[in-house]
Amino acid sequence: MNLRLAAPITTWDEALPLGNGLKGALLWGEGGTLRISLDRGDLWDERPAPGNPLAGFTYARMARLVAARDNASIVAVADGSNAHDTPTKIPAGRIEIDLAPGQELTEFTLDLPTATAHLALGGNGAVQGFFCATEPVALLVITGAEPQGLRLLAPESVKKLGYAAPEPGHEGRTTWFVQPAVEGARYCVLAGTKRVGEETLVAATVTFSSADGDDVVGVARQRVNAALAAGYAELHAAHAAWWREFWAQSSVEVPDEQVMLHYQLVQYFYGAASRRGAPPIPLQGVWTADAGELPPWKGDYHHDLNTQMTYMAYQASGRFDAGLSFLEFMHGLLPAFRKYAREFLETPGAAVPAVMSLAGQQLGGWAQYSLSPVHGAWVGHLYYLHWRHTRDETFLRDMAYPWCREIGEALRALLKPNADGALVMPVSASPEAWNRDMRSWVKPNSNYDIMCLRMFFLGNAEMAAQLGEEIAAKEWAQLAEGLGPYHVNAQRMLKISADEDLTFSHRHFATIMGIYPFNLLHVEGSATDREIITASVHDLDRLGVLEWVGFSYTWMAALRARINEPESALWYLKAYLRACILRNGFHVNGDQTKTGFTSLEYRPFTMEGNFLAGAAVHEMLLQSWATQPGSGEWGPIRVFPAMPWAWHDASFTDLVAEGGHKVSARRENNATTWLRITAGATGELRIRDNFDGRPPQWNRADGKKEGDDFIFVVAAGDVIEAVLPKPATWPPSPPAPPAPADHWDGDVPLAPKDPGVRMSNDRG
């Protein structure tokens, strides 16, 4: 569980990432210079674009322009709003430390169990550091000779925003700058040092007037002085204790060092970048770009897949506080979402801007996606999943259902029957097909719209029924049914819309959302469902990967595990790990090997690809989805449902299944040999028999077998345990999975074929 990087690290996006949810730091440098890039999650410039082009622009007007095929007018408004530098996330600044003569950085190590950086120095000395989990400060201890100097650098990027020059300050061993922002806001970066024996202690913090009051320097000095007085050891003990509790929530062990390190890193990102009471993870978490430029895509909250996929890996790992960071944040924005529904959609209820600032402000961009209210339904699915995994009735009653009900009210007001009687939106698109061209406005509804809306309405029906609101439950279920069938062609492939087949490689799997992350179509369904799944998913292999990005690979890995194709799941996961991450694990969208994994070779850092990798591992180890979403049923617990052949031995502890059950299991010689389930609620517990005919020896004699499932009636806290015989040998290896048509065999890249239709990845 150590991330080791050889020096030098000459760019911020390959740095060691530290964080405490609200604040983050990146450690990098070369020679005798150590750089620490600082960030804070609530540092935003919320000024709208000049003239606020979206003010007064309505969904109804957009629908009229689409009907008139006047896409240019839509682009002028939506893209015109997004083209300006604000609103945007902004970085805090940088600390640079000149080490003592003879000390040079040779290796950077991140100890994940304690979230502590260890920097090796040539000659005498070393550096250790952490961003404290319990106090709002970062600390370093430098052993050996005292550093030659320490300086603070304000970010160059804020000059593009018209900010005044920073106001520097220095007193004794403390130095700072105050950066004036807008509307009287100010933030301060402050660092102080203390020499004790052969050690130099460095403490640093970032304060912001919007959260810490006007005296940003005074508050920063108080925090840094308190940290220096307490000392490194005292604060690190509390910090390490927090992280011990974090890691104790669950664990995973698979026999692949590369996958294991990345899985642990993804879990670490939750602890470092997503904390209740702090802003949730936007595109770059708490590690905004430190390259003299404003962050890619403004570092915003993208809701056409990014936030949803970022928060898809916490449920099974049981790290629910990390998820609540996002859910509570979105719940707190309901007043802004109600205003957006009232002014833009002209409906009751609430709506989520699909490209959003910290304050919930619509940022514009490609209107087909940035102005679509359907993405809010996908966000709502996260509330449903959180409740399904926790069985928290208070959360359901006070937050999940009320939030989803308001989003549903706005969507319901927009849906109208078409000539066939199906409920459709006024306009429709499929992210991010044909980018922002006129062709991207497809005949309502796209399959993406149908799948997101159906899953959302079914979830609302189930939550309403659980709360005893039977009339509302029936109405939500009727809305789900009223959306009509999915669009499928003669070859049983899911289409973009009624009029458009998917005929090109594409990064966003909008056409197959019903398979994953939803379970509207699944391998335990009808023969027709299975035909659709096989035809649709395997046609994506034929279309190839040239227009994919990194998150496409991890999304496909999770999906292939969900449909019981474990060899393909591992293949796509390993392709991502080979091509689409930097050496510190950051997902950077493009192919960094430049060998044809995608035609896109750029490196903008966004985090959703990382978290999808974690979700893919969970899908291999444990699945618990219900076969009839919205019905109120609890699906069977499927232990090791999609394990690659090469993972002969594996185990996990306290992963969480839907129903709130904690599951632990061990696998030896490609077979489950032990499992334990601690029931999360009273009722019926179903365990899928995928044990290859080996009879489990249960710790209770009152279970029964019904079809493919073992069934126990349990009370919350009951433990169901079984042991199974270990096979003497491994089974024969399966055939290699098929490769995409335009890529490689095994590990040998092939020359890419003509990609045909080419798609930009500029998401507005």
PyMOL commands that set and color helices and strands:
alter all, ss='L'
color gray80, all
select helices_A, chain A and resi 12-14+59-67+71-83+112-114+156-161+209-212+216-230+232-247+257-273+296-299+306-310+314-317+320-332+334-345+367-370+375-390+393-414+438-440+447-466+470-482+510-512+527-543+550-562+566-579+608-621
alter helices_A, ss='H'
color red, helices_A
select strands_A, chain A and resi 2-6+16-19+23-30+33-40+44-45+88-89+93-98+104-111+116-122+126-131+138-143+149-153+167-171+174-180+186-196+199-208+251-253+301-302+355-356+416-417+423-424+622-623+638-639+650-657+661-668+671-678+683-688+697-698+704-706+709-714+719-723
alter strands_A, ss='S'
color yellow, strands_A
deselect
rebuild
show_as cartoon
